[in-house]
């Protein structure tokens, strides 16, 4: 097999990151939503034959982690170790997340490099000492502007995200000269209109920067759970400066120049909209100050909502992904949120909506199609895929439908991060194949024993099976276990090689499934759902 892009040394990797997640509690659907999106995106680019690097990890410093550990009567490090090993890593494995690295901000490979980065900025006179007093949200680990706060009925000032009272903090700090980078950032945004997505998020950031930036406090001196400032160990580095630098330290900043050059900067940072400003304002300003390249894109996904509230542990609306995968299965879980919610927009989770879409689109449209085709090849041709020798206009329409689905899905998922649009294009093709079988009525054609009738039946079933082969390739980044099962049932494994090596872009090339392949009716791809009330 020819070398793929992923095997080429020296090429710039398609580098995708998730936020590194706070380990103050176990992960919920909101964390998994972003991580699955990144996994689908990177799997898609791997199947293009590109070199890919996918990074996720955990944010383990700061006052919020320290207080959570104290409340549980353990050290912060012990708390982080427990959550990472017992909750975060196992969940990503459970959800088939194929990340290339998992960075923890308490790792020496990170802490040493963060100190070096900050020291460099200090030496360049980008950091100075001062004092600050203002409202601080421990949940966000962020000083808030007075205009950002909301007011409770009793007049208490609340964080707009966590709906909890802010604390007024006054302390000596070191400051990064962020205010000097406002004009440079605005110039960059104008020259790179696709840097922040979606458009609504871009407009918010541009307007925020136009109002004028304040210098950024980059240290804290009232607690010690963090990375010490190298020239003044009475201070620890502000947790967001620490956290943002993971995108550089994880790929060899100041440690592995070759790795760093072929990976950094990220092509796509996937973030929640509540942390957009950190990634679209502070992060590029820090990189500009250090003379490093700025990321290609910061894509802000919306919030998952339950009862009109953002899904979170603090709002008591956090739902464990395992609550859903135990009922619907992992592949259906991976598919549902990207299918049901337009990436970049808020979306409400509904058990009823998940059930309805699973039944209609996965079980009936897709799973039933796979079962019917395998059953008919078994019944009429003894499980051996026949050759297609009587193609006509109906088959041409299917060929064209597949080519359209491949082109649309590749553009939507691979370039635009429109996962919903890409999935819809693939399932529009599934519906087209179902319609093709209904119109061609192979069960009636099978009654014609003439050579013409047999050729026509063979062509119909080959067309359906080859369509399923292509669908398995297209859906592999989204539903890898299901695609593998379908791939093997079509007899494609021995003939075409591993499914993960089939490029999504060439999946529309017709006729790759060879005649004579053994087609078997395996287990139902999407079993009928049990009534959870009976559990």
C-alpha positions as CSV (number, residue, x, y, z in Angstrom):
1,X,0.0,0.0,0.0
2,X,1.3,3.5,-0.8
3,X,2.5,5.6,2.0
4,X,-0.2,7.8,3.5
5,X,0.3,11.4,4.7
6,X,0.4,10.2,8.3
7,X,3.6,8.2,7.4
8,X,5.4,11.2,5.8
9,X,8.1,12.6,8.1
10,X,8.5,16.3,8.4
11,X,5.1,17.3,7.2
12,X,3.1,19.7,9.4
13,X,0.6,17.7,11.4
14,X,-3.1,18.6,11.5
15,X,-3.1,19.5,15.2
16,X,-6.3,19.6,17.1
17,X,-6.8,20.3,20.8
18,X,-9.7,20.2,23.3
19,X,-9.6,22.5,26.3
20,X,-7.8,20.9,29.2
21,X,-10.5,20.1,31.7
22,X,-10.7,21.1,35.3
23,X,-10.5,18.0,37.6
24,X,-12.7,19.5,40.3
25,X,-15.2,16.7,39.5
26,X,-15.9,13.8,37.1
27,X,-16.6,14.6,33.4
28,X,-20.1,15.2,32.1
29,X,-21.8,15.4,28.7
30,X,-20.5,18.8,28.0
31,X,-16.9,17.7,28.3
32,X,-17.5,14.6,26.2
33,X,-19.3,16.7,23.5
34,X,-16.2,18.7,22.7
35,X,-13.9,15.7,23.0
36,X,-15.9,13.5,20.7
37,X,-16.1,16.4,18.2
38,X,-12.3,16.6,18.2
39,X,-12.0,12.8,17.8
40,X,-14.3,12.8,14.8
41,X,-12.4,15.7,13.2
42,X,-9.0,14.1,13.7
43,X,-10.2,10.6,12.6
44,X,-11.6,12.2,9.5
45,X,-8.3,13.8,8.7
46,X,-6.4,10.6,9.4
47,X,-8.7,8.9,6.9
48,X,-7.7,11.6,4.4
49,X,-4.2,10.2,4.8
50,X,-2.9,13.2,6.7
51,X,-0.5,13.4,9.6
52,X,-2.6,14.2,12.7
53,X,-2.0,15.0,16.3
54,X,-4.9,15.1,18.8
55,X,-4.3,16.5,22.3
56,X,-6.5,16.5,25.3
57,X,-5.8,16.6,29.0
58,X,-6.5,18.1,32.4
59,X,-6.0,21.4,34.1
60,X,-4.9,20.7,37.7
61,X,-3.7,23.9,39.3
62,X,-5.6,26.9,40.8
63,X,-7.8,27.8,43.7
64,X,-10.8,25.8,42.6
65,X,-8.8,22.6,42.6
66,X,-7.2,23.4,45.9
67,X,-10.5,24.1,47.6
68,X,-12.1,20.9,46.1
69,X,-9.2,18.9,47.4
70,X,-9.4,20.5,50.9
71,X,-13.2,19.7,51.0
72,X,-12.4,16.1,50.3
73,X,-9.6,16.0,52.9
74,X,-6.8,15.1,50.4
75,X,-3.9,17.0,48.9
76,X,-4.5,18.7,45.6
77,X,-2.1,16.3,43.8
78,X,-3.8,13.3,45.3
79,X,-7.2,14.6,44.2
80,X,-6.0,15.2,40.7
81,X,-4.3,11.8,40.4
82,X,-7.5,10.1,41.6
83,X,-9.8,11.9,39.2
84,X,-7.6,11.6,36.2
85,X,-7.0,7.9,36.6
86,X,-10.5,6.9,37.8
87,X,-12.7,9.2,35.8
88,X,-11.2,11.2,32.9
89,X,-8.9,8.7,31.2
90,X,-11.4,5.8,31.5
91,X,-14.2,7.8,30.0
92,X,-12.2,8.8,26.9
93,X,-11.2,5.1,26.5
94,X,-14.9,4.1,26.9
95,X,-15.9,6.6,24.2
96,X,-13.3,5.4,21.8
97,X,-11.4,8.7,21.9
98,X,-8.2,8.2,19.8
99,X,-6.1,11.0,21.3
100,X,-2.4,11.0,20.6
101,X,-1.4,12.6,24.0
102,X,-2.9,13.4,27.3
103,X,-1.3,16.4,29.0
104,X,-1.5,17.1,32.8
105,X,-0.5,20.5,34.0
106,X,1.2,19.0,37.0
107,X,3.7,17.1,34.8
108,X,7.3,18.2,34.9
109,X,7.4,18.3,31.1
110,X,4.8,21.1,31.4
111,X,5.7,23.0,34.5
112,X,9.4,23.5,33.6
113,X,8.4,24.8,30.1
114,X,5.8,27.2,31.6
115,X,8.4,28.7,33.9
116,X,10.7,29.2,30.9
117,X,8.0,30.8,28.8
118,X,7.1,33.3,31.5
119,X,10.7,34.0,32.3
120,X,11.3,34.9,28.7
121,X,8.4,37.3,28.7
122,X,9.7,38.9,31.9
123,X,13.2,39.2,30.4
124,X,11.6,40.9,27.4
125,X,10.0,43.5,29.7
126,X,6.5,42.1,28.8
127,X,5.7,41.6,32.5
128,X,5.8,44.1,35.4
129,X,4.8,44.1,39.1
130,X,1.7,45.8,40.3
131,X,-1.4,45.5,42.5
132,X,-5.0,44.6,41.7
133,X,-8.4,44.6,43.3
134,X,-11.5,43.3,41.7
135,X,-14.3,40.7,41.6
136,X,-13.0,37.2,41.1
137,X,-14.9,34.0,40.2
138,X,-13.1,30.9,41.6
139,X,-15.2,28.7,39.3
140,X,-14.0,30.5,36.2
141,X,-10.6,31.2,37.8
142,X,-10.9,34.8,36.4
143,X,-11.2,38.4,37.5
144,X,-14.5,39.7,36.2
145,X,-15.2,43.1,34.8
146,X,-18.0,44.9,36.7
147,X,-20.1,45.0,33.6
148,X,-19.9,41.2,33.2
149,X,-21.6,40.5,36.5
150,X,-25.3,39.8,37.1
151,X,-27.2,40.8,40.2
152,X,-29.2,38.5,42.5
153,X,-32.5,39.7,44.0
154,X,-30.7,40.8,47.2
155,X,-28.2,42.8,45.2
156,X,-25.3,40.3,45.4
157,X,-23.1,40.3,42.4
158,X,-22.9,36.9,40.7
159,X,-20.8,35.3,38.0
160,X,-23.0,35.1,34.9
161,X,-21.8,31.6,34.2
162,X,-21.9,29.9,37.6
163,X,-24.6,32.1,39.1
164,X,-22.5,32.2,42.3
165,X,-21.3,35.3,44.3
166,X,-17.9,36.6,43.2
167,X,-15.2,37.3,45.7
168,X,-13.5,40.7,45.9
169,X,-9.7,40.0,45.9
170,X,-6.9,42.5,46.5
171,X,-3.3,41.3,46.1
172,X,0.1,42.0,44.6
173,X,0.5,40.6,41.2
174,X,2.7,40.5,38.1
175,X,1.0,41.7,35.0
176,X,1.4,40.9,31.3
177,X,1.1,43.9,29.0
178,X,-2.0,42.7,27.3
179,X,-3.3,46.2,26.7
180,X,-0.5,46.8,24.2
181,X,-1.8,44.0,22.0
182,X,-5.3,45.2,21.2
183,X,-4.4,46.9,17.9
184,X,-2.3,43.9,16.8
185,X,-5.1,41.5,17.6
186,X,-7.7,43.6,15.7
187,X,-5.3,43.7,12.7
188,X,-4.9,39.9,12.9
189,X,-8.7,39.3,13.2
190,X,-9.3,41.4,10.1
191,X,-6.6,39.6,8.1
192,X,-7.8,36.2,9.3
193,X,-11.6,36.3,9.4
194,X,-11.9,32.6,9.9
195,X,-9.7,32.6,13.0
196,X,-12.7,32.7,15.4
197,X,-15.8,30.6,14.7
198,X,-18.7,30.8,14.6
199,X,-19.3,34.3,13.3
200,X,-21.3,35.3,16.4
201,X,-18.3,34.4,18.5
202,X,-16.0,36.4,16.3
203,X,-18.1,39.5,16.6
204,X,-18.2,39.2,20.4
205,X,-14.4,39.0,20.6
206,X,-13.8,41.8,18.2
207,X,-16.2,44.1,20.0
208,X,-14.6,43.1,23.4
209,X,-11.1,44.0,22.1
210,X,-12.3,47.2,20.5
211,X,-13.4,48.4,23.9
212,X,-9.8,48.3,25.1
213,X,-7.9,45.6,26.9
214,X,-6.6,45.7,30.5
215,X,-3.2,44.3,31.4
216,X,-3.5,40.7,32.6
217,X,-2.7,39.6,36.1
218,X,-0.5,36.5,35.5
219,X,0.3,35.6,39.1
220,X,-1.5,34.9,42.4
221,X,0.1,35.3,45.8
222,X,-2.8,34.3,48.2
223,X,-2.4,30.6,47.7
224,X,0.4,28.2,46.6
225,X,-1.2,25.5,44.5
226,X,0.3,26.4,41.1
227,X,3.6,26.7,39.3
228,X,6.0,29.2,41.1
229,X,7.0,32.3,39.3
230,X,10.7,31.6,38.7
231,X,12.1,35.0,39.8
232,X,9.7,35.4,42.7
233,X,8.5,32.2,44.3
234,X,6.0,34.0,46.6
235,X,3.8,34.0,43.6
236,X,2.3,31.2,41.5
237,X,1.5,31.6,37.8
238,X,-2.1,32.4,37.0
239,X,-3.9,29.2,36.2
240,X,-5.1,30.3,32.8
241,X,-1.5,31.3,31.7
242,X,-0.4,27.9,32.9
243,X,-3.3,26.1,31.2
244,X,-3.0,27.8,27.8
245,X,0.6,26.9,27.5
246,X,-0.2,23.2,27.4
247,X,-0.9,23.5,23.7
248,X,2.8,24.3,23.3
249,X,4.4,22.3,26.1
250,X,2.7,19.1,25.0
251,X,4.3,19.2,21.6
252,X,7.9,19.9,22.5
253,X,8.2,23.7,23.2
254,X,11.8,24.4,24.4
255,X,12.4,20.6,24.6
256,X,11.9,18.9,21.2
257,X,12.4,21.4,18.4
258,X,11.6,18.9,15.6
259,X,8.4,17.8,17.2
260,X,7.4,21.4,17.9
261,X,8.1,22.6,14.4
262,X,6.1,19.8,12.7
263,X,3.1,20.2,15.1
264,X,2.8,23.7,16.4
265,X,0.6,25.8,16.1
266,X,-2.7,24.1,16.4
267,X,-4.8,24.0,13.3
268,X,-8.0,24.0,15.5
269,X,-8.5,24.8,19.1
270,X,-12.0,23.4,20.2
271,X,-13.3,25.4,23.1
272,X,-16.5,26.1,25.0
273,X,-17.8,29.6,24.4
274,X,-17.4,30.5,28.0
275,X,-13.6,30.2,27.6
276,X,-13.4,31.8,24.2
277,X,-11.7,35.1,25.3
278,X,-8.9,33.2,26.9
279,X,-8.2,31.4,23.6
280,X,-8.9,34.2,21.1
281,X,-7.5,37.1,23.0
282,X,-5.0,36.2,25.7
283,X,-3.4,33.1,24.0
284,X,-2.6,34.8,20.6
285,X,-1.3,37.9,22.5
286,X,1.0,35.7,24.5
287,X,2.3,34.0,21.3
288,X,2.8,37.3,19.6
289,X,4.8,38.6,22.5
290,X,7.0,35.5,22.3
291,X,7.3,35.6,18.5
292,X,5.5,32.3,18.0
293,X,2.9,31.6,15.3
294,X,-0.8,32.0,16.1
295,X,-3.2,29.1,15.8
296,X,-5.2,28.6,12.6
297,X,-8.7,28.5,14.2
298,X,-10.5,28.8,17.5
299,X,-13.9,27.1,17.3
300,X,-16.3,27.7,20.1
301,X,-19.0,25.2,20.6
302,X,-22.3,26.1,22.3
303,X,-23.6,24.9,25.6
304,X,-25.5,21.7,26.2
305,X,-28.6,22.7,28.1
306,X,-30.8,20.9,30.5
307,X,-34.0,22.7,31.7
308,X,-32.8,25.9,30.2
309,X,-29.5,25.9,32.2
310,X,-26.0,25.1,31.0
311,X,-25.1,21.6,31.8
312,X,-22.6,21.6,34.7
313,X,-21.9,20.0,38.0
314,X,-22.3,23.4,39.8
315,X,-25.8,23.7,38.4
316,X,-26.6,20.1,39.4
317,X,-27.3,19.4,35.7
318,X,-24.3,17.3,34.9
319,X,-25.2,14.0,33.3
320,X,-22.6,11.2,33.0
321,X,-22.1,10.0,29.5
322,X,-22.3,6.4,30.8
323,X,-25.9,7.0,31.7
324,X,-26.6,7.2,28.0
325,X,-24.0,4.8,26.5
326,X,-25.4,2.0,28.7
327,X,-28.8,2.5,27.0
328,X,-28.0,3.6,23.5
329,X,-24.5,2.3,22.9
330,X,-21.2,4.2,22.5
331,X,-21.5,4.7,18.7
332,X,-25.0,6.1,18.9
333,X,-23.8,8.4,21.6
334,X,-21.0,9.7,19.5
335,X,-23.3,10.2,16.6
336,X,-26.3,11.8,18.4
337,X,-24.9,15.0,19.8
338,X,-23.1,15.9,16.6
339,X,-26.2,15.1,14.6
340,X,-28.7,16.8,16.8
341,X,-26.9,20.0,17.6
342,X,-25.2,22.4,15.1
343,X,-21.7,22.8,16.3
344,X,-21.2,26.4,17.6
345,X,-24.9,26.7,18.8
346,X,-26.5,25.9,22.1
347,X,-28.5,22.7,22.2
348,X,-30.8,21.0,24.6
349,X,-30.4,17.4,25.4
350,X,-33.6,15.3,25.4
351,X,-33.9,11.6,26.2
352,X,-37.0,11.5,24.0
353,X,-35.2,13.2,21.1
354,X,-32.3,10.8,21.3
355,X,-34.7,7.8,21.4
356,X,-36.7,9.1,18.4
357,X,-33.6,9.8,16.3
358,X,-32.0,6.5,17.2
359,X,-35.1,4.6,16.2
360,X,-35.8,6.5,13.0
361,X,-32.3,7.2,11.6
362,X,-30.0,4.6,13.0
363,X,-32.2,1.5,13.6
364,X,-34.7,2.0,10.7
365,X,-32.8,3.8,8.0
366,X,-29.3,2.6,8.5
367,X,-29.3,-0.6,10.5
368,X,-32.3,-2.1,8.7
369,X,-30.8,-1.3,5.3
370,X,-27.6,-3.3,6.3
371,X,-29.7,-6.2,7.5
372,X,-31.9,-6.3,4.4
373,X,-29.1,-6.2,2.0
374,X,-27.1,-9.0,3.7
375,X,-30.2,-11.1,4.0
376,X,-31.0,-10.8,0.3
377,X,-27.5,-11.6,-0.8
378,X,-27.7,-14.6,1.4
379,X,-31.1,-15.7,0.2
380,X,-30.6,-15.1,-3.5
381,X,-26.8,-15.7,-4.0
382,X,-25.8,-17.9,-1.1
383,X,-23.9,-15.1,0.6
384,X,-21.6,-14.4,-2.4
385,X,-21.7,-10.9,-3.7
386,X,-22.7,-11.0,-7.3
387,X,-21.1,-8.8,-10.1
388,X,-23.0,-5.8,-11.4
389,X,-23.6,-6.2,-15.1
390,X,-26.8,-4.4,-15.8
391,X,-26.3,-0.8,-14.6
392,X,-28.9,1.7,-15.8
393,X,-30.2,5.2,-14.9
394,X,-31.2,4.1,-11.4
395,X,-27.7,2.9,-10.6
396,X,-26.2,6.1,-12.2
397,X,-28.3,8.1,-9.8
398,X,-27.0,6.2,-6.8
399,X,-23.4,6.7,-8.1
400,X,-24.0,10.4,-8.4
401,X,-25.7,10.5,-5.0
402,X,-22.7,8.9,-3.3
403,X,-20.2,11.3,-5.0
404,X,-22.3,14.2,-3.8
405,X,-22.5,12.8,-0.2
406,X,-18.7,12.3,-0.1
407,X,-17.9,15.8,-1.4
408,X,-20.4,17.5,0.9
409,X,-19.4,15.5,4.0
410,X,-15.7,16.1,3.4
411,X,-16.2,19.8,3.1
412,X,-18.6,20.1,6.0
413,X,-16.7,17.9,8.5
414,X,-13.1,18.2,7.3
415,X,-13.0,21.9,6.6
416,X,-16.1,23.7,8.1
417,X,-16.5,21.8,11.3
418,X,-20.1,21.5,10.4
419,X,-20.5,18.0,11.8
420,X,-24.3,18.1,11.6
421,X,-24.2,19.1,7.9
422,X,-21.8,16.3,7.1
423,X,-23.7,13.6,8.9
424,X,-27.0,14.8,7.3
425,X,-25.3,14.5,3.8
426,X,-24.3,10.9,4.6
427,X,-27.7,10.0,5.9
428,X,-29.4,11.6,2.9
429,X,-27.5,9.1,0.8
430,X,-28.6,6.2,3.2
431,X,-32.2,7.3,2.5
432,X,-31.5,7.4,-1.2
433,X,-30.3,3.8,-1.1
434,X,-33.3,2.8,0.8
435,X,-35.5,4.5,-1.8
436,X,-33.6,2.8,-4.5
437,X,-34.3,-0.7,-3.1
438,X,-37.9,0.1,-2.6
439,X,-38.3,1.3,-6.2
440,X,-36.3,-1.6,-7.7
441,X,-38.1,-4.3,-5.7
442,X,-35.4,-7.0,-5.8
443,X,-37.8,-9.5,-4.1
444,X,-40.0,-9.3,-7.2
445,X,-37.1,-9.3,-9.7
446,X,-35.9,-12.5,-8.0
447,X,-38.9,-14.3,-9.4
448,X,-37.6,-13.7,-12.9
449,X,-35.3,-16.7,-13.7
450,X,-34.1,-15.4,-17.0
451,X,-30.5,-14.3,-17.5
452,X,-31.7,-10.8,-17.7
453,X,-33.6,-11.1,-14.5
454,X,-30.7,-12.6,-12.7
455,X,-28.4,-9.9,-14.0
456,X,-30.8,-7.2,-12.9
457,X,-31.1,-8.7,-9.4
458,X,-27.3,-9.0,-9.1
459,X,-26.9,-5.4,-10.1
460,X,-29.4,-4.2,-7.6
461,X,-27.8,-6.0,-4.7
462,X,-24.3,-5.1,-5.7
463,X,-25.3,-1.5,-5.9
464,X,-26.8,-1.6,-2.4
465,X,-23.8,-3.5,-0.9
466,X,-21.3,-1.2,-2.5
467,X,-23.3,1.8,-1.2
468,X,-23.0,0.3,2.3
469,X,-19.3,-0.1,1.9
470,X,-18.9,3.6,1.2
471,X,-21.2,4.5,4.1
472,X,-19.0,2.4,6.4
473,X,-16.0,4.4,5.3
474,X,-17.8,7.8,5.7
475,X,-19.2,6.9,9.1
476,X,-16.0,5.3,10.5
477,X,-14.8,8.5,12.1
478,X,-18.1,9.0,13.8
479,X,-19.2,5.4,14.6
480,X,-16.0,3.2,14.4
481,X,-17.4,0.1,16.0
482,X,-20.5,0.0,13.9
483,X,-18.5,0.7,10.7
484,X,-16.1,-2.2,11.5
485,X,-19.0,-4.6,12.0
486,X,-20.6,-3.5,8.7
487,X,-17.3,-3.6,6.9
488,X,-16.7,-7.2,8.0
489,X,-20.2,-8.3,7.2
490,X,-19.7,-7.1,3.6
491,X,-16.6,-9.2,3.3
492,X,-14.5,-6.1,2.8
493,X,-11.8,-6.7,5.3
494,X,-9.7,-9.2,3.4
495,X,-10.3,-7.6,0.0
496,X,-9.7,-4.0,0.8
497,X,-7.6,-3.9,3.9
498,X,-8.3,-2.2,7.2
499,X,-11.2,0.2,7.3
500,X,-9.2,3.0,8.9
501,X,-6.9,3.0,5.8
502,X,-9.8,3.7,3.4
503,X,-9.6,7.4,2.5
504,X,-12.9,9.2,3.0
505,X,-12.4,11.3,-0.1
506,X,-12.1,8.2,-2.3
507,X,-15.0,6.4,-0.8
508,X,-17.1,7.8,-3.6
509,X,-15.1,5.9,-6.2
510,X,-17.5,3.3,-7.3
511,X,-16.8,-0.4,-7.5
512,X,-14.3,-1.0,-4.8
513,X,-16.2,-3.9,-3.2
514,X,-15.2,-6.9,-5.3
515,X,-17.7,-9.4,-6.7
516,X,-17.3,-12.7,-4.9
517,X,-16.9,-11.2,-1.5
518,X,-18.6,-13.2,1.3
519,X,-21.5,-11.2,2.7
520,X,-22.8,-12.3,6.1
521,X,-25.7,-11.1,8.1
522,X,-24.1,-10.2,11.4
523,X,-25.6,-8.9,14.6
524,X,-28.1,-6.1,14.3
525,X,-26.1,-2.8,14.1
526,X,-28.6,-0.9,16.3
527,X,-30.7,-3.2,18.5
528,X,-34.2,-2.2,19.5
529,X,-34.1,-0.1,22.6
530,X,-35.4,-1.5,25.9
531,X,-37.8,0.7,27.9
532,X,-35.6,2.2,30.6
533,X,-38.6,2.3,32.9
534,X,-38.4,-1.5,33.0
535,X,-34.8,-1.6,34.3
